[in-house]
Amino acid sequence: MTERERILSNIGALIETPEPYAALTVRDSIMLVGELKGMKKSDIEDHIENFGKRVEIPDPSRKVGTLSRGQRA
């Protein structure tokens, strides 16, 4: 991995307009990102369960489009 690739792998973006995932649930959007990063579905589910217990994440069945901007970040 080049230095540039290493740096870019740590950068994310929050696209506000248009909202690309507004119709997805919180769980579906997390699953999508995990799959894009090459994670196994069972590992993603484990992360959702464990992370959700440690921090306050929105209800996983809630639509992303109903979340505040701060909750989407």
ABEGO torsion letter per residue (X at the ends): XBAAAAAAAABBBBBAOBBAAAABBAAAAAAAAAAAAGBBAAAAAAAAAAAAAABBBBBAABBAAABBAAAAX
